[in-house]
């Protein structure tokens, strides 16, 4: 029995869960910071979007690796 598909599925699931947790934590911290300093909301939003894009990029990279492992 080939366990590559199972391993790729678990890897993809962990990647998606980790990315979702990271972006959720990021958004929570950004909303808290915006509530404390409303005048800095624009800068906080910009930093949040950049960080979220980096988290998504890492998640997509890991998903591609999982797909490559499953197809090999």
C-alpha positions in Angstrom: 0.0 0.0 0.0 1.3 3.4 -1.0 1.2 5.9 1.9 2.3 8.9 -0.2 -1.3 10.0 -0.7 -2.1 9.7 3.0 1.1 11.7 3.9 0.3 14.4 1.4 -3.2 14.7 2.7 -2.0 15.1 6.3 0.6 17.5 5.2 -1.9 19.6 3.2 -4.3 19.6 6.2 -1.7 20.7 8.6 -0.6 23.4 6.2 -4.1 24.8 5.8 -4.8 24.6 9.6 -1.5 26.4 10.3 -2.0 29.1 7.7 -5.6 29.7 9.0 -4.4 29.9 12.6 -1.6 32.3 11.7 -3.8 34.6 9.7 -6.5 34.5 12.5 -3.9 35.4 15.1 -2.6 38.2 12.8 -6.0 39.7 12.3 -6.8 39.5 16.0 -3.7 41.4 16.9 -4.2 44.0 14.2 -7.8 44.7 15.3 -6.6 45.0 18.9 -3.8 47.4 17.8 -6.3 49.4 15.7 -8.6 49.7 18.7 -5.7 51.0 20.9 -4.4 53.5 18.3 -7.1 54.4 15.7 -4.8 57.0 14.1 -2.4 54.2 13.1 -5.0 52.0 11.5 -3.8 52.5 8.0 -0.2 51.5 8.8 -1.4 48.6 10.8 -3.7 47.4 7.9 -0.8 47.7 5.4 1.5 45.6 7.6 -1.3 43.1 8.2 -1.9 42.6 4.5 1.8 42.1 3.8 2.1 39.6 6.6 -1.0 37.7 5.5 0.3 37.5 1.9 3.6 36.0 3.2 1.7 33.4 5.3 -0.4 32.5 2.3 2.7 32.2 0.2 4.3 29.8 2.6 1.1 27.8 2.8 0.9 27.5 -1.0 4.5 26.5 -1.2 3.9 23.7 1.3 0.8 22.5 -0.5 2.8 22.3 -3.8 5.4 20.2 -2.0 2.6 17.9 -0.7 1.2 17.5 -4.2 4.7 16.8 -5.6 5.3 14.2 -2.9 1.9 12.5 -3.7 2.6 12.4 -7.5 6.2 11.1 -7.2 
